[in-house]
Amino acid sequence: MAKTPPLMELPIKTAEGGFYDGFSKDVTVTAKILVGALIIWAVAFPDNAASVLGSLNSFLLANFATWYIWVVAFFIIVCILLAIMPASGRLTLGLPEDKPEFSNFSWFSMMFGAGIGIGMLTFATAEPIYHFATNPDVIMGDAEGSSAENVRNAYKWSFLHWGIGAWACYALVGLALAYFSYRRNLPLTIRSALVPLFGKSLSGTLGHVVDIVAVVATVLGVSQTLGFGVNQFVAGIHRIGFGDWLLREDGSASTAAIIFALLVIMGASTLSALSGVGKGIKWLSNINMGLSFFLLAFFLIFGSTFFGLQALFVGIFDYLINLPSMMFTVWRADGVEDSVATQLAGWQGGWSVFYWAWWIAFAPFVGVFLARISRGRTVREYVLGAIIIPSVMCFVWFAIVGGTAIDLSLNGDAGDAITGAGAESQLFAMLDVMLSSGLAWVMALIVVILLLTYLVTSADSAVLIVNTINSGGDEGPKGRPHILFWGAALALVVGALLVIGGLGAIQTAMVIGALPFSFVMLLMGFAVIKGIWRDAIREKNGVESVYRE
């Protein structure tokens, strides 16, 4: 009832002593078994794993596309409403007197680096180029692919996937966790966000299931991100001269290259994870942001600046005007091969549904991390910082970097050097077109360094977050053997899935793993609304709703 104080204690049984000291055995052991079983299955029975994952993916795309599209629209609505409503927007994520732990620059750097940095390096060039050639408007006959009239459509659809929808997935999880953890002293773990709905029962089996689902989704979501990053990292070190052994005859990364890249990335990320959020991750995140601004400044000076800025402002306008229809429209195949309906459904499954599943699978990791670094900020400040600012940053990157690629392709300077390269190599191909060989090599080296720091930041943050969930919300970087285990597990999941089926296998596993957590996130949305609404009533009745020792 809103006339009594809310639940401010959620005990989670953890081991006292032994190898699992401080960890919930129910969550940790079960999650390790599930992830370990996936690795063994993929390595020992690669053909069976690829076949089963492919069948499951087809089933999900045929039956859950509508669910993924509409549930993300719900996340956007919840976040925006809570930010603009005066009663909720002014609330502090913590005690009223709490102040933010990190400066705005460090806060934004960590948030952006963990949330989206790797994918942006790949897709800022690749996605506008792809949608420039084909998108729903082209499929429906409203525009001509690879023509000047299709530039606006390319950005409208690119911004859909990297804008408000993506960051609303992250922000909702982080908002719910920060609200209930720092205002009510509940553990910083996924189950705490559902307390207004299920109460004390989350201390037991129900809460364990929620946290296990979150851990598995995190591993698969981060694996998708690392998979893209590993491919681009291999393409980059090949570009700067590490040898042809890195690539197969078809241009994809060789098994030896994948192993080499994962050893470098996961070794560095494990060392960073052992140092905690305040040291290694913060330091790396600031390097990320500095190098990102340098690379963006390079394209602003030497790229197609006017073309990119025009694409930015017109693209944002088209995106905002068309956002409601793009967010709620679901296309269904009509069973006729190559019909417009079938092509639209295929495009949506391969792009929008894939992205929404990716962001949802990534959300427990980024959400816990956002909560961890956002104590002391108001709900309104948090939502604006976690949704609007990163979205605009993505838009700028896509417009300037991707716009340069489109302009070079349109005016004939690039020929098919950019469009003919794989997604992981298009950024390097564009640098080769723009610069002399020496300068292109230097810029490629900078991109490789930036990519490596983004990969390490995402991987070490993920390891710490998984341990936080497994330990019932303990935020300390404890349990060195467990940090080492999850670092190795991430590397093995990425490596095994890349070897059996490339990025497609990781994508399929991630879409499957995201589905259970999407239901958890839906409940989170209702829980945080209910919690804030009841706290407002408690405040009017003079009932304490904030935990104080």
N, C-alpha and C positions, 0 to 999 in steps of 0.2 A: 504493500500500500504506500501511496505517496505521502502519508502522514507519519511514517516511521523512517528512520535512517536506512539507506540502501545497504546491501550486503557489502561489507568491507573486508571480508576474510574468505579466501578460497584455498584451503590447504591442499597441497599436492604431495603425495607420498614420494619421497626420494630416498635413495639408499644412504645409509650411514656407515661409511667405511667401505673398504674393498675397492675393486676396479671401477665400480659405478658410483662411487661416493659423490653425493650431491646430484645424481641424475635419477630421473624416473625410469626404472627398469622396464616398466610396461611399454612406455613410449620408445625409449632408445633401442631396446633389443628388437622389438617388433619392426621398427623402421629399418634397422640394419638388416634384418632378415629379408624384408621386402626388396630393398635396394640390392642386396647381395644376390638374391634370387634372379633379379632382372639381369645383373651382370653375368652370372653363370649361364643363364638361358641364352643370352645374346652371344656369348663366346662359345659355348658347347654345342648349341643347336642354331647356328646363324640362319639357315634357310627356313626352319620352322618359325623362328622368331620374326623374321621379315614377313613371312606369309600371314601369320596371325595378326601382327601389328597392322598390316595393310588392310586386312578384312575388317578389323575393329575400327580403323580410321574411316573406311567407306561407310560403315554403319552409323558412326557418330555424325558424319557430315550429312547423311541422308535424314537423320532423325533428330538431331540436336542443333542444327544451324539456327533455327528460330530462337531456341533457348539462349544461345550465346549472344545473338544480336540484341535481344530485348533485355537480358539481365545486365549487360553493360550500360544500356540506356538508363536502367534503374539506378545504377551506381552514380552516374552523372547527376541525375536529378537529386538524389539524397545529398551528395556533397555540396551542390550549389545551394540548395535550400537551407542547409545547416549553416552555410557561410553568410548568406544574406539576411537571415532572420536575426533581428537584434538580440533576442533572448539567448540564442545559441552562439551567435558569432562572437560575442564579447567574452565568453567563458574561456578561462585559462586551462591549458592542458597541464594541470598540476595545481598546487596551492595558489591562491590569488597573488601571493607575494613572490612566487617563483620567477626567476629570470632565465632567459635562454642560456644554455651551456656554451654554445658555439656562436661565433660571429656569423653575420648573414652570409658572408662570402664562403666561409668554411661549411656552413649548413647547406647552402645551395650546391657547393662543389661535391660534397659527399652524396647528397640526394641525387644529383644528376648523374654522377659517375656510376653509382650503384644501380640506378634505375634504367638507364638507357644508352650509356655512352658507347658500348661496343657496337650495338646494332646500328647506331647512327652513322658510324664510320663506314659501314657496309652499305646501308640503304639510303643515305643522303644522296648518293650518286645513282645507285641501282634502281630505286623505286620510281623516282620521277621519270627516268629513262624508260622504264618498263611501261608505266601508265601513259607516257607520251606516245607509245606505239599502240597500246590497246587498253581500254577500260570500259566500264558499262556504257558510257555515252557512244563510244565507237561501236560496240557490239550492237547497240540499238539503232545505229545508223544516224545518230545526231551529230557526229563529228567524224572527220577523216583522220585516221591514225598517222602518226609521224608528220603531222602538218602543223603550221603555225597556229591554226585555229584550235588545236587540241592541247596547247600548253596549259590553258586555264583548267581544263578538265584533269590533266595530269596532276596538278597541284591540289585540286579539290579532293581527289581520292587519296593522295599521299598524306595530306594533312588529317584526313579522317582517321588514319591508322596510327598516327604519331602525335595526336593532339589531346584534346580533353578526355576522350574515352580511355586512352592508355593510362593517363595519370590519375583518372578517377578511380581506376582499379586499385592502384597503389595507395592513393590518399584515403580511401574508405577504410582499408585495413589498418593503416597507420593511425587514423583518427580514432577508430574504435578502441584500439589497444592503448594509445596514449591517454585517452579519456578515462578509461576504467582502471588503468594501471597507476596513473599519476594523481588522479583525483580520489580514487577509492582504495589505493594501496593493494590492488589485486596483482597477481604475478604477470610479468610481461611475456605472456604466451597466448597463443591463438584462442584457447578456450575462454579466457577472461572476457573476450569481446561478446560472448553469448550469455553472460550472467543475467542480464535483465529478462531473458527468456527461459532459462533452465535452472538458475539459482545454484544451490549447493550440490546438485546432482553432478555438476561438472567436475567435482573433485574425484569422481570415480571413473567407471568405464567409458561413459559418454565423453567426458573430457579427454581421456586418453585417445579415443578414436579420432576426435577433432584434431588433436595435435599430430597424430600419426599421418593423417591425410595431408596436413600442412607440410610436414617434413618431406613426404614423397613428392608432393607437388613442387616444393622448392627445389629439390634435387633435379627433377625433370625440367622445370622452367629455366634454371640456371644452366643446365646442360645444353638446352637449345641456344642460349646466348653464347656460351663458350664454344659451341659447335661452329657458329658463324664466325666467331673471333678466331678460332684455330685455323679455319680455312683461309681467312684473310691474312693472318699472321704468317702462314706458310707462303702465301702468294707474295707477301711483302719481303720476307727474307730471301725468297728466290729472286725477287727483283733487285735486291741490293747485292746479289752475287754469292749466295751460299751454295750454289750448285744445282745441277739438273736432277740430282737424286731426290729432290723434294717433291717432284711432280711425276705423275704417271703419263703415259702417252696421250691420254685424253685431256690432260691439263689439270686433273684433280689431284689433291694432295695424296702422296704415297703413304703407306702404312708407317714406314720409318719416319717420315716427316711428322705425321700425327703424333707418334710416340715422343719424338724430340720436342715438339712444341708443347705437349702436355707436361713433360718433365720440367721444362723451363717455367711454364706458367704456374703449375701447381706447386712446384718447389718454392718459388718466390712468394706465392699467395699464402702458403702454410706458414712461412716465417713471419709474414706480415700479420696473419691472424693470431699468432702467438703473442704479438705485441699489443693487441687490443685496438679499440676504436680510436682512442685519444692519441695514439702514436702513429703506427704504421698506416692505418686506413686514412686518417686525417691528412697525413703527409702526402701519401700517394694521390689523394683526391685533389689536393691543392695543385700538385704537378699536373694532373689531368686537366684541370680547368685552365691553368696557364698555357699549356701546349694547345688546348682546344681553341683558345682565343687567338693564339699565334697563327694557327692554321686557318682559322676563319678570316683573320686580318689579311693573310696572304691571298685568299680568294677574293676578298673585297678589293685589294689593290691590283692584282694581276688577272683576276677572272672577269667574267661578263657581269660587271657590277650593275649597270643600268638594267640589263635584262633580268638579273636576279632580283633586284629591288622591286621592279615592276611585277614580277611573278609573286613576290612576297605579299605585297599589299592587295593585289587583285585576288591572289589565292586565298588570303585570309577572309576577304569579303565574300568570295564564292563559298568558302567553307562554312562560314557562319550562317549565310542565307540558306544553304542547302543542308545544314547539319540535321535538322529534325527529320527530313525525309531519308537522308542517308543512314541515320541511326536506327530507324524503325522499319525500313523496307527489307523484306526477305524475299529473295527470288527462289522459285522452286522449279526443278527440271520437269519437263512434260513427257519424258521418256523417248523423245525423238532426238536422235543423234544429230549434233550440229545445229539444232534449232536455236533461236535467240534465247528462249527460256532456259534451255540446257546450258548454253554458254554462260549466261548470267549467273546461274546457280554454281557452275564450276568456278567462275571467277570469284564469287563471294566465298565459296568454300576454301579456295586456295589463298585468298588474301584476308578478307575481313574476319571470317570465322577462325582462321589460323592465328591472326593477330590477337583477337579477343581471348582465345585460349592461352596464347603465350603470356599476355599481360596477367591473366588470372593465375596461371601457374607461377608466375614471377612474384605475384602480390604478397604471399606470406613472407617471403624473404625481404622484399623492399618495404612492405608495411611494417614489419617488426623493426627494421633498420630506421625507417622514418620516425617511428614512435620513439626509438632509442635516442635520436638526436634532436627531438622537437619539444622536449619538456620545457615549459615556461612560455610557450607561444600561445596566442589566442586561437580559437577555432577558425576565425576569419583569416588571420595571418597565416595559419598553417595551410588552409585550403588554397589561398591565393599563391602561397609559396610552392605548394606541392602540385598544383594543377596549372595555373595560368602561366607562371614564369617559365617552367620547363617546356610547356607547349610552345610558347613563343620562341624559345631558344631552338627547339627542333625545327620550327617553321623557318627561322632565319638560316639555319644550316641547310635545310632542303632547298630553299630558294636560291641561296648563293652558290653552294657547291653543285647541287643538281641542275640549277639553272645554267651554270657554266657548261656543264656536259651537254645539255639540250641545245644551247646556243652553238657550241662547236659542231654538233651534229647537224643542226639546221643549216648553218652557213657553209658547210662542206669542208671546213678546216680539218675535222677529225676523220672524215670518211666513215668507215665502220670500225675504226680502232677501238672506240669506246663501246658502242652497241654490240660489237662482236665478241667482246671479252666476257668472261664469267662475272657474276655479281661481285665475287671476292676480289677481282682484279681490276674493276672498272675505275676505281679511284687512282690507282697507279697508272693505268692506261691514259687517263686524262692528264696527269702530270707530265707524262712523256710527250703528249701532244702540245702542251702549253710551254714547256721549257726545253732548254738545251739538255743534252744527256747528263752533263755534270750536275747542273742544278736540279734536274729531275731525280737524280740519285740522292742528293742531299735531302730533298723534300720527302722522298720515299723513306729514308732512314728516320726522319722525324715522325712520319705517320706510323712506322713500325714501333718506335718507342712509345708513342701515345697509345697505340693499340695494346701494347704489352701492359702499360700501367692501368688501362681500363680493364683488361682481362684479370689482372691481379687484384684490383680493387673489388670487382664483382665476385671473384672466387673466394677471397679471404673474408669478405663480408658475409657471403653465403654460409661459409663454415661456422663463423661465429653465431649467426642467426639460428642455424640448425642446432647448435649446442645450447643456445638460449632456450629454445623450445623444448629440447630434450631434458633440460635441467629444471623444468617447471618455472621458467622465467628468470633464472639467475643470469644477470647481465655480465658477470665477470668472465674473462677469457680463461676459464679453468679447464682442467681435464685435458692435458697435453696429448695423451694417447688418443682421445676422442677427436681432437682437432686433426691429428695426423690421419685417423681413420677416414673422416669425412672428406679431407683433402684428397686422399687416395681414391675414395669411392667416386667422387665427382670426376676425377681423371679417368677412371675405368669405365664409368657410364658413358662419358663422351667418346672415349676411344672405341669401346665395344660397339656402340650404335653407329659411329661413323664408319667403322670397318664393315659391318654387316649390310648397311644400306645408305650410308652417307647422311646428309642432313635430312633427307626424307624420313629415315628411321627415327631420328631424334624428334622431328616434328610430330610424327605419329604418336610416339610414346608420350610426348608432352601434351597433345590434345586429349589423350585418354586420361592422363593424370590430372589435368585441369578440371575435368568434369565434376568429380566429387567436391573439390574445393569451391567450385562456383556456387554450389548449394550452401556451403558454409558462409560464403560471402553474402549471399542473399539474406540469410538469417542475421548476419552482422549489421546489414543496413537497417533492418527492423529493430534490432537490439539497441543500436546507438540512438535511433529516433526515440524509442521508448525510454531509454535511460535519461536523455537530456530533457525530454518533456516532463518526466516525473521529478527530476531534480528542480526544474523551474517551479513546479507546484510546491515542492518541499521548501524552496526558498521563500515563497509567499507565506507559507505556514510557519516559518521560523524553525524548520527542521534542518539540522546539519546534514549536508550531502557530500562533504569533503572530509577525507580521513585526516585526523590530526592525532599525533602521539600524545 
